[in-house]
Amino acid sequence: MIITLVPQYLAKEGSEFFFIGPLKECGTCNLKNVCYNLKPNKQYKVVKSREKEHKCFIHPNNKVITVEVEEMHRQVMVPRKYAKEGAIISYKRVECDNIKCPFSSICIFNSVPEDAKLKILTIKSGKCPLNFGLVEAEVE
Protein backbone atom coordinates (compact mmCIF):
# COMPACT_ATOMS: atom_id res chain seq x y z
CA MET A 1 0.00 0.00 0.00
CA ILE A 2 1.25 3.46 -0.94
CA ILE A 3 -0.15 6.58 0.72
CA THR A 4 -0.11 9.74 -1.37
CA LEU A 5 -2.06 12.92 -2.04
CA VAL A 6 -4.26 13.52 -5.06
CA PRO A 7 -6.64 16.26 -6.21
CA GLN A 8 -10.20 15.91 -4.97
CA TYR A 9 -11.57 14.77 -8.36
CA LEU A 10 -9.25 11.71 -8.26
CA ALA A 11 -9.87 10.77 -4.63
CA LYS A 12 -12.51 8.14 -5.39
CA GLU A 13 -11.93 4.40 -5.08
CA GLY A 14 -11.21 2.99 -8.53
CA SER A 15 -9.88 6.24 -10.01
CA GLU A 16 -6.80 5.75 -12.14
CA PHE A 17 -4.09 8.25 -12.93
CA PHE A 18 -0.69 8.48 -14.57
CA PHE A 19 2.05 10.06 -12.45
CA ILE A 20 4.38 12.05 -14.70
CA GLY A 21 6.74 13.19 -11.94
CA PRO A 22 7.34 16.10 -9.58
CA LEU A 23 6.52 19.67 -10.51
CA LYS A 24 9.22 22.25 -9.84
CA GLU A 25 6.59 24.57 -8.31
CA CYS A 26 6.20 22.08 -5.46
CA GLY A 27 9.87 22.13 -4.44
CA THR A 28 9.28 24.14 -1.25
CA CYS A 29 6.05 22.43 -0.11
CA ASN A 30 6.16 20.58 3.22
CA LEU A 31 4.02 17.76 1.76
CA LYS A 32 6.10 17.09 -1.36
CA ASN A 33 7.51 13.82 0.05
CA VAL A 34 3.98 12.42 0.37
CA CYS A 35 2.92 13.63 -3.09
CA TYR A 36 6.10 12.46 -4.77
CA ASN A 37 6.56 9.04 -3.25
CA LEU A 38 5.26 7.60 -6.54
CA LYS A 39 7.36 6.41 -9.47
CA PRO A 40 7.38 8.74 -12.49
CA ASN A 41 5.77 7.43 -15.68
CA LYS A 42 3.71 4.82 -13.82
CA GLN A 43 -0.03 4.33 -13.61
CA TYR A 44 -1.80 4.10 -10.25
CA LYS A 45 -5.25 3.16 -8.98
CA VAL A 46 -6.90 4.60 -5.87
CA VAL A 47 -7.89 1.70 -3.60
CA LYS A 48 -9.01 3.72 -0.58
CA SER A 49 -9.78 7.37 0.03
CA ARG A 50 -9.20 8.83 3.46
CA GLU A 51 -10.94 11.83 5.03
CA LYS A 52 -7.80 13.92 5.51
CA GLU A 53 -7.48 17.03 3.31
CA HIS A 54 -4.45 19.26 2.86
CA LYS A 55 -3.99 22.70 1.33
CA CYS A 56 -2.37 22.77 -2.11
CA PHE A 57 -1.81 25.74 -4.38
CA ILE A 58 -1.42 23.62 -7.54
CA HIS A 59 -4.63 21.56 -7.74
CA PRO A 60 -8.25 22.68 -8.20
CA ASN A 61 -10.04 23.90 -5.05
CA ASN A 62 -6.58 24.42 -3.47
CA LYS A 63 -6.69 21.06 -1.73
CA VAL A 64 -5.57 17.47 -2.00
CA ILE A 65 -6.92 14.33 -0.35
CA THR A 66 -4.98 11.52 1.31
CA VAL A 67 -5.47 8.22 -0.52
CA GLU A 68 -4.07 4.72 -0.68
CA VAL A 69 -2.96 3.67 -4.15
CA GLU A 70 -1.47 0.67 -5.89
CA GLU A 71 0.76 0.66 -8.93
CA MET A 72 -0.97 -0.75 -11.98
CA HIS A 73 0.66 -2.90 -14.56
CA ARG A 74 0.33 -1.70 -18.12
CA GLN A 75 -0.79 -3.54 -21.21
CA VAL A 76 1.23 -2.81 -24.34
CA MET A 77 1.99 -4.43 -27.66
CA VAL A 78 5.58 -5.64 -27.96
CA PRO A 79 7.53 -7.36 -30.75
CA ARG A 80 6.95 -11.11 -30.67
CA LYS A 81 10.68 -11.81 -30.91
CA TYR A 82 11.30 -10.00 -27.57
CA ALA A 83 8.15 -11.22 -25.84
CA LYS A 84 9.58 -13.38 -23.08
CA GLU A 85 8.43 -13.22 -19.47
CA GLY A 86 11.06 -11.50 -17.34
CA ALA A 87 12.72 -9.79 -20.31
CA ILE A 88 13.54 -6.11 -20.05
CA ILE A 89 12.99 -4.28 -23.31
CA SER A 90 13.36 -0.75 -24.63
CA TYR A 91 9.90 0.28 -25.83
CA LYS A 92 9.54 1.33 -29.47
CA ARG A 93 6.28 2.67 -30.84
CA VAL A 94 5.01 1.14 -34.08
CA GLU A 95 3.99 3.42 -36.95
CA CYS A 96 0.34 2.49 -37.30
CA ASP A 97 -2.78 4.56 -37.87
CA ASN A 98 -5.45 1.87 -37.55
CA ILE A 99 -7.48 3.51 -34.79
CA LYS A 100 -10.24 0.93 -35.21
CA CYS A 101 -7.88 -1.86 -34.20
CA PRO A 102 -8.98 -3.64 -31.00
CA PHE A 103 -5.48 -2.99 -29.59
CA SER A 104 -5.22 0.72 -30.49
CA SER A 105 -5.58 1.80 -26.85
CA ILE A 106 -2.49 -0.18 -25.80
CA CYS A 107 -0.56 0.25 -29.03
CA ILE A 108 -1.21 3.59 -30.73
CA PHE A 109 -2.70 5.54 -27.82
CA ASN A 110 -0.72 4.28 -24.84
CA SER A 111 1.25 6.75 -22.74
CA VAL A 112 4.51 4.79 -22.61
CA PRO A 113 7.44 7.04 -23.51
CA GLU A 114 9.64 6.02 -26.44
CA ASP A 115 12.72 4.05 -25.25
CA ALA A 116 11.19 3.43 -21.77
CA LYS A 117 12.62 0.32 -20.12
CA LEU A 118 9.82 -2.18 -19.52
CA LYS A 119 9.91 -5.53 -17.77
CA ILE A 120 7.60 -8.09 -19.36
CA LEU A 121 5.52 -9.79 -16.68
CA THR A 122 3.17 -11.93 -18.77
CA ILE A 123 2.38 -12.53 -22.42
CA LYS A 124 -1.32 -12.26 -23.24
CA SER A 125 -3.22 -13.89 -26.09
CA GLY A 126 -3.69 -10.75 -28.22
CA LYS A 127 -1.84 -10.54 -31.54
CA CYS A 128 -1.55 -7.67 -34.00
CA PRO A 129 -4.19 -8.11 -36.73
CA LEU A 130 -2.03 -6.19 -39.26
CA ASN A 131 0.92 -8.57 -39.01
CA PHE A 132 3.32 -6.10 -37.40
CA GLY A 133 4.64 -9.06 -35.39
CA LEU A 134 3.33 -7.67 -32.08
CA VAL A 135 1.79 -9.47 -29.13
CA GLU A 136 -0.01 -8.16 -26.08
CA ALA A 137 2.02 -8.09 -22.86
CA GLU A 138 1.58 -6.97 -19.29
CA VAL A 139 4.58 -4.88 -18.25
CA GLU A 140 5.91 -2.83 -15.38
C-alpha positions as a Markdown table, in Angstrom:
| # | Residue | x | y | z |
|---|---|---|---|---|
| 1 | Met | 0.0 | 0.0 | 0.0 |
| 2 | Ile | 1.3 | 3.5 | -0.9 |
| 3 | Ile | -0.2 | 6.6 | 0.7 |
| 4 | Thr | -0.1 | 9.7 | -1.4 |
| 5 | Leu | -2.1 | 12.9 | -2.0 |
| 6 | Val | -4.3 | 13.5 | -5.1 |
| 7 | Pro | -6.6 | 16.3 | -6.2 |
| 8 | Gln | -10.2 | 15.9 | -5.0 |
| 9 | Tyr | -11.6 | 14.8 | -8.4 |
| 10 | Leu | -9.2 | 11.7 | -8.3 |
| 11 | Ala | -9.9 | 10.8 | -4.6 |
| 12 | Lys | -12.5 | 8.1 | -5.4 |
| 13 | Glu | -11.9 | 4.4 | -5.1 |
| 14 | Gly | -11.2 | 3.0 | -8.5 |
| 15 | Ser | -9.9 | 6.2 | -10.0 |
| 16 | Glu | -6.8 | 5.7 | -12.1 |
| 17 | Phe | -4.1 | 8.3 | -12.9 |
| 18 | Phe | -0.7 | 8.5 | -14.6 |
| 19 | Phe | 2.1 | 10.1 | -12.4 |
| 20 | Ile | 4.4 | 12.1 | -14.7 |
| 21 | Gly | 6.7 | 13.2 | -11.9 |
| 22 | Pro | 7.3 | 16.1 | -9.6 |
| 23 | Leu | 6.5 | 19.7 | -10.5 |
| 24 | Lys | 9.2 | 22.3 | -9.8 |
| 25 | Glu | 6.6 | 24.6 | -8.3 |
| 26 | Cys | 6.2 | 22.1 | -5.5 |
| 27 | Gly | 9.9 | 22.1 | -4.4 |
| 28 | Thr | 9.3 | 24.1 | -1.3 |
| 29 | Cys | 6.1 | 22.4 | -0.1 |
| 30 | Asn | 6.2 | 20.6 | 3.2 |
| 31 | Leu | 4.0 | 17.8 | 1.8 |
| 32 | Lys | 6.1 | 17.1 | -1.4 |
| 33 | Asn | 7.5 | 13.8 | 0.1 |
| 34 | Val | 4.0 | 12.4 | 0.4 |
| 35 | Cys | 2.9 | 13.6 | -3.1 |
| 36 | Tyr | 6.1 | 12.5 | -4.8 |
| 37 | Asn | 6.6 | 9.0 | -3.3 |
| 38 | Leu | 5.3 | 7.6 | -6.5 |
| 39 | Lys | 7.4 | 6.4 | -9.5 |
| 40 | Pro | 7.4 | 8.7 | -12.5 |
| 41 | Asn | 5.8 | 7.4 | -15.7 |
| 42 | Lys | 3.7 | 4.8 | -13.8 |
| 43 | Gln | 0.0 | 4.3 | -13.6 |
| 44 | Tyr | -1.8 | 4.1 | -10.2 |
| 45 | Lys | -5.2 | 3.2 | -9.0 |
| 46 | Val | -6.9 | 4.6 | -5.9 |
| 47 | Val | -7.9 | 1.7 | -3.6 |
| 48 | Lys | -9.0 | 3.7 | -0.6 |
| 49 | Ser | -9.8 | 7.4 | 0.0 |
| 50 | Arg | -9.2 | 8.8 | 3.5 |
| 51 | Glu | -10.9 | 11.8 | 5.0 |
| 52 | Lys | -7.8 | 13.9 | 5.5 |
| 53 | Glu | -7.5 | 17.0 | 3.3 |
| 54 | His | -4.4 | 19.3 | 2.9 |
| 55 | Lys | -4.0 | 22.7 | 1.3 |
| 56 | Cys | -2.4 | 22.8 | -2.1 |
| 57 | Phe | -1.8 | 25.7 | -4.4 |
| 58 | Ile | -1.4 | 23.6 | -7.5 |
| 59 | His | -4.6 | 21.6 | -7.7 |
| 60 | Pro | -8.2 | 22.7 | -8.2 |
| 61 | Asn | -10.0 | 23.9 | -5.1 |
| 62 | Asn | -6.6 | 24.4 | -3.5 |
| 63 | Lys | -6.7 | 21.1 | -1.7 |
| 64 | Val | -5.6 | 17.5 | -2.0 |
| 65 | Ile | -6.9 | 14.3 | -0.3 |
| 66 | Thr | -5.0 | 11.5 | 1.3 |
| 67 | Val | -5.5 | 8.2 | -0.5 |
| 68 | Glu | -4.1 | 4.7 | -0.7 |
| 69 | Val | -3.0 | 3.7 | -4.2 |
| 70 | Glu | -1.5 | 0.7 | -5.9 |
| 71 | Glu | 0.8 | 0.7 | -8.9 |
| 72 | Met | -1.0 | -0.7 | -12.0 |
| 73 | His | 0.7 | -2.9 | -14.6 |
| 74 | Arg | 0.3 | -1.7 | -18.1 |
| 75 | Gln | -0.8 | -3.5 | -21.2 |
| 76 | Val | 1.2 | -2.8 | -24.3 |
| 77 | Met | 2.0 | -4.4 | -27.7 |
| 78 | Val | 5.6 | -5.6 | -28.0 |
| 79 | Pro | 7.5 | -7.4 | -30.7 |
| 80 | Arg | 6.9 | -11.1 | -30.7 |
| 81 | Lys | 10.7 | -11.8 | -30.9 |
| 82 | Tyr | 11.3 | -10.0 | -27.6 |
| 83 | Ala | 8.2 | -11.2 | -25.8 |
| 84 | Lys | 9.6 | -13.4 | -23.1 |
| 85 | Glu | 8.4 | -13.2 | -19.5 |
| 86 | Gly | 11.1 | -11.5 | -17.3 |
| 87 | Ala | 12.7 | -9.8 | -20.3 |
| 88 | Ile | 13.5 | -6.1 | -20.1 |
| 89 | Ile | 13.0 | -4.3 | -23.3 |
| 90 | Ser | 13.4 | -0.7 | -24.6 |
| 91 | Tyr | 9.9 | 0.3 | -25.8 |
| 92 | Lys | 9.5 | 1.3 | -29.5 |
| 93 | Arg | 6.3 | 2.7 | -30.8 |
| 94 | Val | 5.0 | 1.1 | -34.1 |
| 95 | Glu | 4.0 | 3.4 | -37.0 |
| 96 | Cys | 0.3 | 2.5 | -37.3 |
| 97 | Asp | -2.8 | 4.6 | -37.9 |
| 98 | Asn | -5.4 | 1.9 | -37.5 |
| 99 | Ile | -7.5 | 3.5 | -34.8 |
| 100 | Lys | -10.2 | 0.9 | -35.2 |
| 101 | Cys | -7.9 | -1.9 | -34.2 |
| 102 | Pro | -9.0 | -3.6 | -31.0 |
| 103 | Phe | -5.5 | -3.0 | -29.6 |
| 104 | Ser | -5.2 | 0.7 | -30.5 |
| 105 | Ser | -5.6 | 1.8 | -26.8 |
| 106 | Ile | -2.5 | -0.2 | -25.8 |
| 107 | Cys | -0.6 | 0.3 | -29.0 |
| 108 | Ile | -1.2 | 3.6 | -30.7 |
| 109 | Phe | -2.7 | 5.5 | -27.8 |
| 110 | Asn | -0.7 | 4.3 | -24.8 |
| 111 | Ser | 1.2 | 6.8 | -22.7 |
| 112 | Val | 4.5 | 4.8 | -22.6 |
| 113 | Pro | 7.4 | 7.0 | -23.5 |
| 114 | Glu | 9.6 | 6.0 | -26.4 |
| 115 | Asp | 12.7 | 4.0 | -25.2 |
| 116 | Ala | 11.2 | 3.4 | -21.8 |
| 117 | Lys | 12.6 | 0.3 | -20.1 |
| 118 | Leu | 9.8 | -2.2 | -19.5 |
| 119 | Lys | 9.9 | -5.5 | -17.8 |
| 120 | Ile | 7.6 | -8.1 | -19.4 |
| 121 | Leu | 5.5 | -9.8 | -16.7 |
| 122 | Thr | 3.2 | -11.9 | -18.8 |
| 123 | Ile | 2.4 | -12.5 | -22.4 |
| 124 | Lys | -1.3 | -12.3 | -23.2 |
| 125 | Ser | -3.2 | -13.9 | -26.1 |
| 126 | Gly | -3.7 | -10.8 | -28.2 |
| 127 | Lys | -1.8 | -10.5 | -31.5 |
| 128 | Cys | -1.5 | -7.7 | -34.0 |
| 129 | Pro | -4.2 | -8.1 | -36.7 |
| 130 | Leu | -2.0 | -6.2 | -39.3 |
| 131 | Asn | 0.9 | -8.6 | -39.0 |
| 132 | Phe | 3.3 | -6.1 | -37.4 |
| 133 | Gly | 4.6 | -9.1 | -35.4 |
| 134 | Leu | 3.3 | -7.7 | -32.1 |
| 135 | Val | 1.8 | -9.5 | -29.1 |
| 136 | Glu | 0.0 | -8.2 | -26.1 |
| 137 | Ala | 2.0 | -8.1 | -22.9 |
| 138 | Glu | 1.6 | -7.0 | -19.3 |
| 139 | Val | 4.6 | -4.9 | -18.3 |
| 140 | Glu | 5.9 | -2.8 | -15.4 |
